[in-house]
Each structure stands twice: as structure tokens, then as C-alpha cells.
Amino acid sequence: MSAQQPHDPHFTFRLPRTALRNAGIAFGIGLLLFLIVWWAGRDDGFYTPEAAVPGKPLTIEALPEPLSNANGASGMEEPAPRPAADERPQLVEEKPMPMPVSETPVATAPVDGPAAAPVAALAPGEVPVPIPGQTPAPEYPSSAMRNGDQGTVMVRVDVGADGVPTSVEVAQRSGSRDLDRAAVNAVRQWRFQPAQRDGQAVAGAVTVPIDFKMR
């Protein structure tokens, strides 16, 4: 039996030398044709100025005339200038606003003389008398209630001709400052019938007792 030749796995592709030579010649001819065409179509410059004739001035076209500014740059009509007299400040007299008319009638005092002030009822003598319903009771101090303080405070009141107290002070103490202070504060709010003399209201004085008793 004959021995088998070992199989060669490598395969090499080789071009013939004539093919390479023909390809080189074709490339060279194509490059030469390209250079010839490019040289024939080449421009020497982008712009060639015309030669000026000596002694002949160049003709310059005149620019168009500007638009009339009669209507303003924006095309809108501009207001006419005001005369100098209009720029001075002027005083404009306006009619006063009418006073609102009230629908509710308002009572007015008589024209003949001033309105007389209301006169309080006079006391029967020269000693002022407290007016019932206008003598608020004093508040019992909470501190005096905690201490169990009781007693009577004698308060002297000077009353004017209008029945309003002008001076209030303690004439006889109760033994507790809190009770004395509460009595004075209460009597200051009282109103009196003023004392009278010959039918006329006069100032007077009266002493009133204020009792503090715990129930």
C-alpha cells in the first residue's frame, strides 16, 4: 500500500504580475486625466475689476431721497406742538360738591336764644339728697370677705349745683381699709338732687352711711 501525502491546511492566493502592472497603468492614466481637466477649468480669480479709463471720472449712482418725516418715523401722525401759553399751569375752578341730603329730619335749636339745659329736681332743703336708682351699691372686697371684715363707713360728699359729687372722703372709718376704699369708689358714681336756696340750686354737702355686712 502507498503512503498518503499529508493534507496542507494553508491556502495562498497570488495575483499574476501582469494584473498588478495593468492596474498601476490604469490608475496613472486616470490621475493624469483628472489633472488635465482640473487645470483647464481653473479660474485665475474670483473677481477682475474693470480697468478705469484715465481722465474719466467714475459714475456714482445717487442714493434715493429720504422719506418725508411729516407723519413721523413710525408712520403715525405726531401731535402739533403746543404754544408756549398752554404750558403754563392754569387754575381751574370747579363747583363744590353738593352736600348730601339727609332723609331724617334733624331737630335744631330755636333761633331766638340758646337751648336751656335740663335742670335736675332740687332737694327740699340745703342738704343734697341721693336720687333713687342712681346710687349703685359698692362691691364687697374679696379680701375683706376672706378676713371676715364688716362695718359701716361714713362718707362725706360735696355735691355741686348740678348734682354731681365734687369731693368724696371718709368721715368715719370702718376699721378696714378695703371697706373704706370700696365705699368711696361707689359714692363717686352717685347722683344727687342739689341743695337749694331761695329756689336756686346751690352746692351742698351730705354724709351718707355705707354698711358692709356678711350674710
C-alpha positions as CSV (number, residue, x, y, z in Angstrom):
1,M,0.0,0.0,0.0
2,S,1.2,3.5,-0.9
3,A,1.6,6.1,1.9
4,Q,-0.9,9.1,1.8
5,Q,0.5,12.6,1.5
6,P,-0.2,14.8,4.5
7,H,-3.0,17.4,3.8
8,D,-1.8,21.1,3.8
9,P,-4.4,23.3,5.5
10,H,-2.8,26.6,4.4
11,F,-4.0,28.2,1.0
12,T,-2.2,31.2,-0.6
13,F,-3.8,33.4,-3.3
14,R,-1.4,35.1,-5.6
15,L,-2.2,37.6,-8.4
16,P,-0.2,37.4,-11.5
17,R,2.3,40.1,-12.1
18,T,0.6,41.2,-15.3
19,A,-2.6,42.1,-13.5
20,L,-0.8,44.3,-11.0
21,R,1.0,46.1,-13.8
22,N,-2.2,46.7,-15.7
23,A,-3.9,48.1,-12.6
24,G,-1.0,50.5,-12.0
25,I,-1.1,51.8,-15.6
26,A,-4.8,52.4,-15.4
27,F,-4.5,54.3,-12.1
28,G,-1.8,56.5,-13.6
29,I,-3.8,57.3,-16.7
30,G,-6.9,58.2,-14.6
31,L,-4.9,60.6,-12.4
32,L,-3.4,62.3,-15.4
33,L,-6.8,62.9,-17.0
34,F,-8.1,64.4,-13.7
35,L,-5.2,66.8,-13.5
36,I,-5.7,67.9,-17.2
37,V,-9.4,68.6,-16.6
38,W,-8.8,70.5,-13.4
39,W,-6.1,72.7,-15.0
40,A,-8.4,73.5,-17.9
41,G,-11.3,74.6,-15.7
42,R,-9.3,76.6,-13.1
43,D,-10.3,80.3,-12.7
44,D,-7.5,82.8,-12.2
45,G,-9.5,84.9,-9.7
46,F,-12.9,85.4,-8.2
47,Y,-13.3,89.0,-9.5
48,T,-11.4,91.0,-12.0
49,P,-12.0,94.8,-11.8
50,E,-12.6,96.7,-15.0
51,A,-9.8,99.0,-15.9
52,A,-10.6,102.6,-15.4
53,V,-10.1,105.0,-18.4
54,P,-7.6,107.7,-17.4
55,G,-9.2,111.1,-17.1
56,K,-12.8,109.8,-16.9
57,P,-14.4,110.1,-13.5
58,L,-16.3,107.1,-12.2
59,T,-20.1,107.3,-12.2
60,I,-21.6,107.1,-8.8
61,E,-25.3,106.4,-8.5
62,A,-27.1,108.8,-6.2
63,L,-28.8,107.4,-3.2
64,P,-32.6,107.6,-3.0
65,E,-34.0,110.6,-1.1
66,P,-35.1,110.0,2.5
67,L,-38.8,109.7,3.2
68,S,-40.7,112.7,4.4
69,N,-40.9,112.9,8.2
70,A,-44.3,114.6,8.0
71,N,-46.0,111.6,9.6
72,G,-43.2,110.6,11.9
73,A,-40.7,107.8,11.6
74,S,-43.3,105.2,12.6
75,G,-45.9,106.4,10.1
76,M,-48.1,107.8,12.8
77,E,-49.2,111.3,13.0
78,E,-47.4,113.4,15.6
79,P,-49.3,115.9,17.6
80,A,-48.8,119.5,16.7
81,P,-46.5,121.5,19.1
82,R,-48.4,123.3,21.8
83,P,-48.0,127.0,22.1
84,A,-46.0,128.4,25.0
85,A,-49.1,129.7,26.7
86,D,-50.5,126.2,27.0
87,E,-47.5,125.0,29.1
88,R,-48.3,127.4,31.9
89,P,-50.3,126.0,34.8
90,Q,-53.8,127.2,34.8
91,L,-56.3,127.4,37.7
92,V,-59.4,125.5,37.0
93,E,-62.4,126.4,39.2
94,E,-64.7,123.5,40.0
95,K,-68.1,123.7,41.5
96,P,-68.2,122.4,45.1
97,M,-69.8,119.1,45.6
98,P,-73.4,119.3,46.9
99,M,-73.9,118.3,50.4
100,P,-75.8,115.0,50.9
101,V,-79.4,115.5,51.9
102,S,-80.4,113.6,54.9
103,E,-83.8,112.0,54.8
104,T,-84.1,112.0,58.6
105,P,-85.2,115.4,60.0
106,V,-82.7,116.9,62.4
107,A,-84.0,118.9,65.3
108,T,-82.5,122.4,65.6
109,A,-82.4,124.8,68.5
110,P,-84.7,127.9,68.2
111,V,-83.1,130.9,66.7
112,D,-84.5,133.3,69.4
113,G,-82.0,132.1,72.1
114,P,-79.8,129.2,73.3
115,A,-81.4,126.0,74.4
116,A,-82.0,125.7,78.1
117,A,-80.1,122.9,79.8
118,P,-82.2,120.4,81.7
119,V,-82.5,121.3,85.4
120,A,-82.4,118.4,88.0
121,A,-85.0,118.4,90.6
122,L,-84.0,120.3,93.7
123,A,-83.7,118.9,97.2
124,P,-86.3,120.1,99.7
125,G,-83.7,122.0,101.7
126,E,-80.0,122.9,101.8
127,V,-78.8,119.3,102.1
128,P,-78.4,117.3,98.8
129,V,-80.5,114.1,98.5
130,P,-79.4,110.9,96.7
131,I,-81.5,110.2,93.6
132,P,-83.2,106.7,93.8
133,G,-81.9,104.4,91.1
134,Q,-78.7,106.4,90.7
135,T,-76.9,105.1,93.8
136,P,-75.0,101.9,92.8
137,A,-74.1,99.7,95.7
138,P,-70.5,99.1,96.5
139,E,-68.8,95.8,95.7
140,Y,-67.8,93.8,98.8
141,P,-64.0,93.4,98.6
142,S,-62.9,89.7,98.3
143,S,-60.0,90.3,100.7
144,A,-62.4,91.7,103.3
145,M,-64.7,88.7,102.9
146,R,-61.8,86.3,103.4
147,N,-60.9,88.2,106.6
148,G,-64.5,88.4,107.7
149,D,-64.4,92.3,107.9
150,Q,-67.7,94.1,108.5
151,G,-68.7,97.6,109.5
152,T,-70.2,100.9,108.5
153,V,-68.3,103.6,106.6
154,M,-69.5,107.2,107.0
155,V,-68.8,109.0,103.7
156,R,-68.9,112.8,103.3
157,V,-69.9,114.1,99.9
158,D,-69.6,117.6,98.5
159,V,-72.2,118.0,95.7
160,G,-72.2,120.7,93.1
161,A,-75.2,122.7,91.9
162,D,-75.6,120.1,89.0
163,G,-76.0,117.2,91.4
164,V,-72.6,115.7,90.7
165,P,-70.2,114.9,93.5
166,T,-67.1,117.2,93.6
167,S,-65.4,115.7,96.6
168,V,-65.8,112.3,98.4
169,E,-63.9,111.4,101.6
170,V,-64.2,109.1,104.6
171,A,-65.8,110.9,107.6
172,Q,-65.7,107.8,109.9
173,R,-63.7,104.6,109.2
174,S,-65.0,101.1,109.5
175,G,-61.7,99.6,110.7
176,S,-60.9,98.1,107.2
177,R,-59.1,100.0,104.5
178,D,-60.6,97.8,101.8
179,L,-64.2,98.6,103.0
180,D,-63.4,102.3,103.2
181,R,-62.0,102.4,99.7
182,A,-64.9,100.4,98.3
183,A,-67.4,102.8,99.9
184,V,-65.6,105.9,98.5
185,N,-65.4,104.5,95.0
186,A,-69.1,103.7,95.0
187,V,-70.3,107.1,96.2
188,R,-68.3,108.9,93.5
189,Q,-70.7,107.3,91.0
190,W,-73.9,108.6,92.8
191,R,-76.1,111.4,91.6
192,F,-77.9,113.8,93.9
193,Q,-80.7,116.3,94.0
194,P,-78.7,119.5,94.6
195,A,-79.4,121.7,97.6
196,Q,-81.5,124.8,97.1
197,R,-81.6,128.3,98.5
198,D,-84.3,130.8,97.5
199,G,-85.4,128.3,94.8
200,Q,-82.0,128.2,93.2
201,A,-79.7,125.2,93.1
202,V,-76.6,125.6,95.2
203,A,-73.6,123.5,96.2
204,G,-74.0,121.5,99.4
205,A,-72.6,118.6,101.5
206,V,-74.1,115.5,103.0
207,T,-72.8,112.5,104.9
208,V,-74.1,109.0,103.9
209,P,-73.6,105.7,105.7
210,I,-72.4,102.6,103.8
211,D,-73.0,99.3,105.6
212,F,-70.9,96.2,104.9
213,K,-72.5,93.1,106.4
214,M,-71.8,89.5,105.5
215,R,-74.9,87.3,105.3
